[in-house]
Amino acid sequence: METFEGSLVPAETFEVEARAERIGRLLEAIGYPVAWVSDRSRLRDFVNDATGREELVERVRRAYGVTLLPEDFERFLWQLVDELERRPRV
C-alpha cells in the first residue's frame, strides 16, 4: 500500500480477527461493546486515569475471575485474551 506523508494508515488486524469472539467478550466486559481495534490496540487505550484502571480491573475480575496486573495494560488485546485464558481463576 502506498502512503503519503501525513496520511493515516490503519494497523493490521490479523491477530484480532483470529480472536474476534474473545476480544469482543473482553470489550463487552470493560464497557466498550463497540470499538475499533487493531493488532496494536492495548487495554491502556480504554482508560484515562487511575480510577478508570481500577474500574477496568474490577470489571475484568467479575467477567473472567482473574485479577489484571499492571503489565496487562501494556499487552496488545490479542495477547491479553490469550493470557486471560491461561491465568488461574481467583
C-alpha positions as CSV (number, residue, x, y, z in Angstrom):
1,M,0.0,0.0,0.0
2,E,1.4,3.4,-0.9
3,T,1.3,6.0,1.8
4,F,1.8,9.8,1.7
5,E,3.4,11.9,4.3
6,G,0.8,12.9,6.9
7,S,-1.7,10.2,5.9
8,L,-3.2,7.7,8.3
9,V,-2.6,4.0,7.7
10,P,-4.6,1.6,9.7
11,A,-2.8,-1.1,11.7
12,E,-3.1,-4.7,10.8
13,T,-5.9,-6.8,12.3
14,F,-4.8,-10.4,11.6
15,E,-4.4,-11.3,15.3
16,V,-7.6,-9.5,16.3
17,E,-9.6,-11.2,13.6
18,A,-8.3,-14.6,14.7
19,R,-9.6,-13.9,18.2
20,A,-12.6,-11.7,17.3
21,E,-15.1,-13.5,19.6
22,R,-12.8,-13.4,22.7
23,I,-11.8,-9.8,22.1
24,G,-15.5,-8.9,21.7
25,R,-16.2,-10.6,25.1
26,L,-13.3,-8.5,26.7
27,L,-14.6,-5.3,25.1
28,E,-18.1,-6.0,26.4
29,A,-16.7,-6.7,29.9
30,I,-14.8,-3.4,30.0
31,G,-17.8,-1.4,28.8
32,Y,-16.9,-0.9,25.1
33,P,-19.1,-3.3,23.2
34,V,-18.4,-1.4,20.0
35,A,-14.9,-0.3,19.4
36,W,-12.4,-0.2,16.5
37,V,-9.4,-2.2,17.5
38,S,-6.3,-3.4,15.6
39,D,-3.4,-5.7,16.4
40,R,-1.7,-2.7,18.1
41,S,-4.6,-1.9,20.5
42,R,-3.9,-2.2,24.2
43,L,-6.0,-2.1,27.3
44,R,-4.5,1.2,28.3
45,D,-6.2,2.7,25.2
46,F,-9.5,2.4,27.1
47,V,-8.6,4.2,30.3
48,N,-7.8,7.8,31.1
49,D,-6.8,7.8,34.8
50,A,-6.1,5.6,37.8
51,T,-9.9,5.5,38.7
52,G,-10.5,4.2,35.2
53,R,-7.9,1.5,35.7
54,E,-9.4,0.4,39.0
55,E,-12.8,0.1,37.4
56,L,-11.4,-1.9,34.5
57,V,-9.6,-4.2,36.9
58,E,-12.9,-4.8,38.7
59,R,-14.9,-5.4,35.5
60,V,-12.4,-8.0,34.3
61,R,-12.3,-9.7,37.7
62,R,-16.1,-10.0,37.6
63,A,-16.2,-11.3,34.0
64,Y,-13.2,-13.5,34.0
65,G,-12.5,-14.3,37.6
66,V,-8.9,-13.1,37.3
67,T,-7.0,-10.1,38.5
68,L,-5.3,-7.8,36.0
69,L,-1.7,-7.0,36.6
70,P,-0.2,-3.6,35.8
71,E,1.7,-5.0,32.8
72,D,-1.7,-6.3,31.3
73,F,-2.4,-2.7,30.4
74,E,0.6,-2.7,28.1
75,R,-0.2,-6.0,26.3
76,F,-1.9,-6.0,23.0
77,L,-5.5,-7.0,23.4
78,W,-5.0,-10.2,21.4
79,Q,-2.1,-11.1,23.7
80,L,-4.3,-10.3,26.8
81,V,-7.2,-12.5,25.8
82,D,-4.7,-15.4,25.3
83,E,-3.2,-14.7,28.8
84,L,-6.6,-14.4,30.5
85,E,-7.4,-17.9,29.4
86,R,-4.2,-19.3,30.9
87,R,-4.4,-17.4,34.1
88,P,-5.6,-19.1,37.3
89,R,-9.1,-18.0,38.5
90,V,-9.4,-16.3,41.9
